[in-house]
């Protein structure tokens, strides 16, 4: 993800496929501009710290399979086809929604800003578990 990268005009994945327990069918986010807006919203999002990060293993999560450079190919059908993954942790109890991406072997947990939540909501990604 672009969590440590550059501004809003940076590249974005062609597709983001959201899967996980609680989602009946995979959700394919197929608008390149919207995917860029989602990731750009995370660039300056506050880092998640403390208990919010320590307890992630106990929380429900959704896989965010990202398909970079996928133009001209058929739409992806399986998360295993992705060239990058992140995880969306919907709000749970009193815990806020978080996204964790792995970039160059490092995990970057971020609080999910309202702009990103609106994009997820438009695609019917559950925001609370």
C-alpha atoms as an extended CHARMM CRD file, in Angstrom:
* protein
*
       129  EXT
         1         1  UNK       CA              0.0000000000        0.0000000000        0.0000000000  PROA      1               0.0000000000
         2         2  UNK       CA              1.0460000000        3.5590000000       -0.2770000000  PROA      2               0.0000000000
         3         3  UNK       CA              1.2990000000        4.0110000000        3.4600000000  PROA      3               0.0000000000
         4         4  UNK       CA              4.8990000000        5.0730000000        3.3420000000  PROA      4               0.0000000000
         5         5  UNK       CA              4.8880000000        6.2440000000       -0.2210000000  PROA      5               0.0000000000
         6         6  UNK       CA              3.8190000000        9.3570000000       -1.8800000000  PROA      6               0.0000000000
         7         7  UNK       CA              0.8800000000       11.6330000000       -2.3950000000  PROA      7               0.0000000000
         8         8  UNK       CA             -2.5510000000       11.2220000000       -3.8770000000  PROA      8               0.0000000000
         9         9  UNK       CA             -1.4340000000       11.1250000000       -7.4830000000  PROA      9               0.0000000000
        10        10  UNK       CA              0.6970000000        8.0080000000       -6.9270000000  PROA      10              0.0000000000
        11        11  UNK       CA             -0.2010000000        4.7550000000       -8.6150000000  PROA      11              0.0000000000
        12        12  UNK       CA             -2.9550000000        2.5230000000       -7.2980000000  PROA      12              0.0000000000
        13        13  UNK       CA             -3.8980000000       -1.1170000000       -7.7310000000  PROA      13              0.0000000000
        14        14  UNK       CA             -6.3010000000       -1.8500000000      -10.5770000000  PROA      14              0.0000000000
        15        15  UNK       CA             -8.3320000000       -4.0160000000       -8.2290000000  PROA      15              0.0000000000
        16        16  UNK       CA             -8.7560000000       -4.6480000000       -4.5150000000  PROA      16              0.0000000000
        17        17  UNK       CA            -10.5100000000       -7.9110000000       -3.6720000000  PROA      17              0.0000000000
        18        18  UNK       CA            -11.9820000000       -7.9870000000       -0.1560000000  PROA      18              0.0000000000
        19        19  UNK       CA            -12.6040000000      -11.4170000000        1.3650000000  PROA      19              0.0000000000
        20        20  UNK       CA            -13.0570000000      -12.9670000000        4.7780000000  PROA      20              0.0000000000
        21        21  UNK       CA            -15.4740000000      -14.4000000000        7.2740000000  PROA      21              0.0000000000
        22        22  UNK       CA            -18.6140000000      -12.2810000000        7.3250000000  PROA      22              0.0000000000
        23        23  UNK       CA            -18.4810000000      -11.4990000000        3.5960000000  PROA      23              0.0000000000
        24        24  UNK       CA            -20.7450000000      -13.8110000000        1.5900000000  PROA      24              0.0000000000
        25        25  UNK       CA            -19.0340000000      -13.2220000000       -1.7660000000  PROA      25              0.0000000000
        26        26  UNK       CA            -15.7200000000      -11.5600000000       -2.5170000000  PROA      26              0.0000000000
        27        27  UNK       CA            -16.0840000000       -7.8030000000       -3.0100000000  PROA      27              0.0000000000
        28        28  UNK       CA            -14.1730000000       -6.5210000000       -6.0310000000  PROA      28              0.0000000000
        29        29  UNK       CA            -13.2510000000       -2.8550000000       -5.9020000000  PROA      29              0.0000000000
        30        30  UNK       CA            -12.5350000000       -2.1540000000       -9.5630000000  PROA      30              0.0000000000
        31        31  UNK       CA            -12.2850000000        1.6400000000       -9.8330000000  PROA      31              0.0000000000
        32        32  UNK       CA             -8.6270000000        2.6140000000      -10.1320000000  PROA      32              0.0000000000
        33        33  UNK       CA             -9.2400000000        6.2130000000       -9.0610000000  PROA      33              0.0000000000
        34        34  UNK       CA            -11.2770000000        5.1630000000       -6.0540000000  PROA      34              0.0000000000
        35        35  UNK       CA             -8.6390000000        2.5890000000       -5.0640000000  PROA      35              0.0000000000
        36        36  UNK       CA             -6.0640000000        5.3650000000       -5.2640000000  PROA      36              0.0000000000
        37        37  UNK       CA             -8.2290000000        7.6140000000       -3.0910000000  PROA      37              0.0000000000
        38        38  UNK       CA             -8.5730000000        4.8200000000       -0.5240000000  PROA      38              0.0000000000
        39        39  UNK       CA             -4.8430000000        4.2370000000       -0.2820000000  PROA      39              0.0000000000
        40        40  UNK       CA             -4.0400000000        7.9450000000       -0.3710000000  PROA      40              0.0000000000
        41        41  UNK       CA             -6.3400000000        8.4880000000        2.6020000000  PROA      41              0.0000000000
        42        42  UNK       CA             -4.1310000000        6.0800000000        4.5320000000  PROA      42              0.0000000000
        43        43  UNK       CA             -0.8560000000        7.8290000000        3.7520000000  PROA      43              0.0000000000
        44        44  UNK       CA             -1.3790000000       10.4530000000        6.4370000000  PROA      44              0.0000000000
        45        45  UNK       CA             -3.6930000000        8.4460000000        8.6910000000  PROA      45              0.0000000000
        46        46  UNK       CA             -2.5630000000        8.2080000000       12.3140000000  PROA      46              0.0000000000
        47        47  UNK       CA             -0.5040000000        5.1820000000       13.2570000000  PROA      47              0.0000000000
        48        48  UNK       CA             -2.3070000000        2.6130000000       15.3680000000  PROA      48              0.0000000000
        49        49  UNK       CA             -0.5030000000        1.9910000000       18.6500000000  PROA      49              0.0000000000
        50        50  UNK       CA             -0.6500000000        0.1890000000       21.9570000000  PROA      50              0.0000000000
        51        51  UNK       CA             -3.4870000000       -2.1760000000       22.7930000000  PROA      51              0.0000000000
        52        52  UNK       CA             -5.1700000000       -1.6200000000       19.4270000000  PROA      52              0.0000000000
        53        53  UNK       CA             -2.1940000000       -3.2890000000       17.7170000000  PROA      53              0.0000000000
        54        54  UNK       CA             -1.4150000000       -5.8770000000       20.4040000000  PROA      54              0.0000000000
        55        55  UNK       CA             -4.9190000000       -7.3360000000       20.2410000000  PROA      55              0.0000000000
        56        56  UNK       CA             -5.2340000000       -7.6270000000       16.4530000000  PROA      56              0.0000000000
        57        57  UNK       CA             -4.8270000000      -11.4080000000       16.5180000000  PROA      57              0.0000000000
        58        58  UNK       CA             -8.1010000000      -11.6160000000       18.4690000000  PROA      58              0.0000000000
        59        59  UNK       CA            -10.0830000000       -9.3950000000       16.0920000000  PROA      59              0.0000000000
        60        60  UNK       CA            -12.0480000000      -10.2390000000       12.9430000000  PROA      60              0.0000000000
        61        61  UNK       CA            -10.3360000000       -9.1200000000        9.7480000000  PROA      61              0.0000000000
        62        62  UNK       CA            -10.7710000000       -9.0170000000        6.0010000000  PROA      62              0.0000000000
        63        63  UNK       CA             -8.0480000000       -9.6960000000        3.4680000000  PROA      63              0.0000000000
        64        64  UNK       CA             -7.3850000000       -6.8490000000        1.0390000000  PROA      64              0.0000000000
        65        65  UNK       CA             -5.8630000000       -8.5480000000       -2.0080000000  PROA      65              0.0000000000
        66        66  UNK       CA             -4.3280000000       -5.8550000000       -4.2100000000  PROA      66              0.0000000000
        67        67  UNK       CA             -3.7230000000       -6.3330000000       -7.9000000000  PROA      67              0.0000000000
        68        68  UNK       CA             -1.1060000000       -3.8910000000       -9.1620000000  PROA      68              0.0000000000
        69        69  UNK       CA             -0.3760000000       -3.6420000000      -12.9020000000  PROA      69              0.0000000000
        70        70  UNK       CA             -3.3740000000       -5.8370000000      -13.7460000000  PROA      70              0.0000000000
        71        71  UNK       CA             -4.6130000000       -3.7560000000      -16.7070000000  PROA      71              0.0000000000
        72        72  UNK       CA             -5.6530000000       -5.7410000000      -19.7860000000  PROA      72              0.0000000000
        73        73  UNK       CA             -6.1140000000       -8.9970000000      -17.8830000000  PROA      73              0.0000000000
        74        74  UNK       CA             -9.4270000000      -10.5690000000      -16.9160000000  PROA      74              0.0000000000
        75        75  UNK       CA            -10.8210000000       -9.4740000000      -13.5580000000  PROA      75              0.0000000000
        76        76  UNK       CA             -9.2060000000      -11.3970000000      -10.7030000000  PROA      76              0.0000000000
        77        77  UNK       CA            -11.2690000000      -14.0570000000       -8.9600000000  PROA      77              0.0000000000
        78        78  UNK       CA             -8.9920000000      -15.2990000000       -6.1610000000  PROA      78              0.0000000000
        79        79  UNK       CA             -6.9610000000      -13.4980000000       -3.4850000000  PROA      79              0.0000000000
        80        80  UNK       CA             -4.0470000000      -15.8390000000       -4.2240000000  PROA      80              0.0000000000
        81        81  UNK       CA             -3.6070000000      -14.0680000000       -7.5850000000  PROA      81              0.0000000000
        82        82  UNK       CA             -2.7610000000      -10.7520000000       -5.8840000000  PROA      82              0.0000000000
        83        83  UNK       CA              0.7140000000       -9.2820000000       -5.7400000000  PROA      83              0.0000000000
        84        84  UNK       CA              0.1410000000       -7.5600000000       -2.3740000000  PROA      84              0.0000000000
        85        85  UNK       CA             -2.1010000000       -8.0650000000        0.6460000000  PROA      85              0.0000000000
        86        86  UNK       CA             -3.2860000000       -5.9150000000        3.4970000000  PROA      86              0.0000000000
        87        87  UNK       CA             -5.8420000000       -6.4780000000        6.2450000000  PROA      87              0.0000000000
        88        88  UNK       CA             -8.8460000000       -4.4280000000        7.2200000000  PROA      88              0.0000000000
        89        89  UNK       CA             -9.9310000000       -4.8230000000       10.8320000000  PROA      89              0.0000000000
        90        90  UNK       CA            -13.4720000000       -3.4590000000       11.1490000000  PROA      90              0.0000000000
        91        91  UNK       CA            -14.4550000000       -1.6830000000       14.3530000000  PROA      91              0.0000000000
        92        92  UNK       CA            -14.9690000000       -4.2590000000       17.0780000000  PROA      92              0.0000000000
        93        93  UNK       CA            -16.3760000000       -3.4730000000       20.5050000000  PROA      93              0.0000000000
        94        94  UNK       CA            -14.6510000000       -0.2610000000       21.5550000000  PROA      94              0.0000000000
        95        95  UNK       CA            -11.7330000000       -0.7760000000       19.1420000000  PROA      95              0.0000000000
        96        96  UNK       CA            -11.5270000000        1.4930000000       16.0850000000  PROA      96              0.0000000000
        97        97  UNK       CA            -11.2000000000        0.2020000000       12.5060000000  PROA      97              0.0000000000
        98        98  UNK       CA             -7.6050000000       -0.3990000000       11.4050000000  PROA      98              0.0000000000
        99        99  UNK       CA             -5.7440000000       -1.3210000000        8.2590000000  PROA      99              0.0000000000
       100       100  UNK       CA             -2.4150000000       -3.1170000000        8.2930000000  PROA      100             0.0000000000
       101       101  UNK       CA             -0.2570000000       -3.3120000000        5.1900000000  PROA      101             0.0000000000
       102       102  UNK       CA              3.0940000000       -4.9720000000        4.7850000000  PROA      102             0.0000000000
       103       103  UNK       CA              5.5500000000       -2.9470000000        2.7460000000  PROA      103             0.0000000000
       104       104  UNK       CA              9.0860000000       -4.2420000000        2.2110000000  PROA      104             0.0000000000
       105       105  UNK       CA              8.6640000000       -6.6900000000        5.0910000000  PROA      105             0.0000000000
       106       106  UNK       CA              7.4040000000       -4.1220000000        7.6090000000  PROA      106             0.0000000000
       107       107  UNK       CA              3.8570000000       -3.8930000000        8.9610000000  PROA      107             0.0000000000
       108       108  UNK       CA              2.1880000000       -0.4950000000        8.9610000000  PROA      108             0.0000000000
       109       109  UNK       CA             -0.9620000000       -0.3650000000       11.1230000000  PROA      109             0.0000000000
       110       110  UNK       CA             -3.0990000000        2.7280000000       10.5750000000  PROA      110             0.0000000000
       111       111  UNK       CA             -6.3720000000        4.0410000000       11.9460000000  PROA      111             0.0000000000
       112       112  UNK       CA             -8.8730000000        4.1210000000        9.0930000000  PROA      112             0.0000000000
       113       113  UNK       CA             -9.9180000000        7.6830000000        8.2370000000  PROA      113             0.0000000000
       114       114  UNK       CA            -13.5270000000        8.6050000000        7.4330000000  PROA      114             0.0000000000
       115       115  UNK       CA            -12.7740000000        8.9840000000        3.7100000000  PROA      115             0.0000000000
       116       116  UNK       CA            -11.5780000000        5.3640000000        3.4930000000  PROA      116             0.0000000000
       117       117  UNK       CA            -14.5510000000        4.1380000000        5.5380000000  PROA      117             0.0000000000
       118       118  UNK       CA            -16.9220000000        5.8700000000        3.0930000000  PROA      118             0.0000000000
       119       119  UNK       CA            -15.2890000000        4.0620000000        0.1840000000  PROA      119             0.0000000000
       120       120  UNK       CA            -15.5700000000        0.7100000000        1.9640000000  PROA      120             0.0000000000
       121       121  UNK       CA            -19.2150000000        1.4540000000        2.8240000000  PROA      121             0.0000000000
       122       122  UNK       CA            -20.0330000000        2.1710000000       -0.8480000000  PROA      122             0.0000000000
       123       123  UNK       CA            -18.8290000000       -1.3470000000       -1.6150000000  PROA      123             0.0000000000
       124       124  UNK       CA            -20.7360000000       -2.8990000000        1.2930000000  PROA      124             0.0000000000
       125       125  UNK       CA            -17.6040000000       -3.8980000000        3.1760000000  PROA      125             0.0000000000
       126       126  UNK       CA            -18.7140000000       -4.3930000000        6.7930000000  PROA      126             0.0000000000
       127       127  UNK       CA            -17.3640000000       -1.5650000000        8.9550000000  PROA      127             0.0000000000
       128       128  UNK       CA            -18.1560000000       -3.2060000000       12.2960000000  PROA      128             0.0000000000
       129       129  UNK       CA            -17.7560000000       -6.8340000000       13.3620000000  PROA      129             0.0000000000
